[in-house]
Amino acid sequence: MSANMFQRKSVMAMFLVILLGVAWMGCSTTVKERQQGQPVTGPTGEAKAEWEEVGKYYLDDVRVPGELNFKPNRSFVYETPRFKAGVLVFTKWRLDASSLIEFFTYNMEKDNWKLVNSFRGKESFLNFSKPDKTCTVKMLDKWYGTTVVEIRVGPLGE
């Protein structure tokens, strides 16, 4: 009888874990939802609304959504007085990949990066260039719901 009771308790525990997981997924937001920003008034008190800047800059001119979690143990930066290069890794659970692609495409072009090409799927790549450097943004959806974003910036070889 104790084996049957143990089996019932483990089934109930598994059910509660699944129920909590589903509830937690419902509380998450996507990059697109947070990207919309809030209107703020100008410093002179004018009624003209401006949009807040979204995201943080890394490696001088690569904007990254603020809700992505930076992974310093999987990242590195090489810096000289004239140049920064490196690999930056970020993660986020339950992220809409298409809105993330839109975010990078829009903001990189806004920061004078040119989209060279892109590959979209379960693993997506966006390749950008400037006259003196190149940037690759890799986005990978893991089977357990986490999205890994890897940003590589380096000099353009001549």
N, C-alpha and C positions, 0 to 999 in steps of 0.2 A: 504494500500500500504506500510506503514512503517513496518508492520509485515513481509511482503514478502521481503523487503529490508534487514531487520535484519537477516532473514533466509539465504539469499544469502551470507551476510557478514560472518556469522558463518560457513557456508560450506566452503567458501574460506579460512578462518582462520584455520579450521581443515585440509584442504588440504595442506596449507603451513607448519603446524606443522608436518604432516606426511612426507612431502618432506624433511624438515630439518632433521628429525630423520633418514631417509634412507641415506641421505648424510653423517650424522655424523657416522653412522655404517660403512660406507665405509672407514673412516679414521682410524679406530681402527686396532690394531695388536694383534696377539695371542702370548702366552707365547713361543710357539715353534719358532716363527719368531724372537723374541728378544733373545732367548736362544742361538742362534748360535754364538754370540760374534763376535769380530773383531780381526784379527791377529795383534799382536804387536811384535816389535823386542825386543830382550833381552837387558839388560843394557850395554853389551859390544859391541853392534852394530852388532852382528852376524846376518846372514840372517835367522837363525832358528826362526820360528814363534811359539809363545806360545799363548794360548787362555786365554782371560780375565776371571776372576772369575765372575760368574753370580749369582745375588741375594745377600741377606744379611743374616747374622746369627742372630738368636734369641735363647734365652735359651741355650747359649753356642754352641750347635752343631746341630741346626735345621736350614737349609738354606731355605729361602723363596724367590721367585722371586721378584725382585726389583720393578716391576710395580704394585704389589698388594698394596692396600691402607690399612694401619694399622688402626684399630678401637680401640683406647685406652679406650673408655667408655664402650666397651663390652668385654674387656680383663682384665686379672690380672696375676701377677707373684708373687710367693712365693719364697723367697730366703733365704738360710742359707749360712754360710761360705763354706759348702761342696756341696751344691746342689741347683739347680734352678728348679722350677716346675711352671706350670700355664696353663692358657688357653689364646691363642692369636687368635684374629678374624681379618680377612682381607676380603676386597671385591674388585671386579673389574667388570666393565661392559663389556659384550661381550667377554668372555674368552673361549677358546677352552679347554674343560674339559680333553680330552684325552692327550693333550700336558702337561697339568698341572699334571696329573697322572704320565706321563713319567718323568717330571722334579723331582717330589718328589721321585719316585722309584730310579732313577739314583743317585741323590745327597744324599739321605739318605744312600744308600748302600755304596757310596763313603766315607761317614762319619762314617762308621762302624756300621750302624743300620742294623738289619736283618728284612726283610719283613716276617711277621708272616702270614698274610692273607689280602685279599682285597675283597671288594664288589663294583661292578661297575654298575652304572645306573644313573638315574636322581639325586640320592643322592649316592655319592661314599664314601667309607671308605678305608683307608690304615692303617694297624696296623703294627708298627715296635717295635722291642725290642733291648735292650742292656743288658748286665749282671745285671746292677743295676737300669735300668729305662725302661719305655715304652712310646710310642708316638702313638697317633691316629690322623690322618689327615682326616677331614671330608670336603667334597666338595658338595655344594648344588647349583643347578641351579634354580634360582627363575624364575617365569613365565614372569617377565618384563625384563629379560636379564642380571641381575646381578648374578654373582657367589659369594657365600660366602664360605670362606675357614676358618675352625676352627681347630686349632692345639692344642692338649692337651698333655702335658708332665707331667709325675708323676713317683714317685718311684715304683719299682717293689715290690709288696707285698711278704713277706716271711712267 
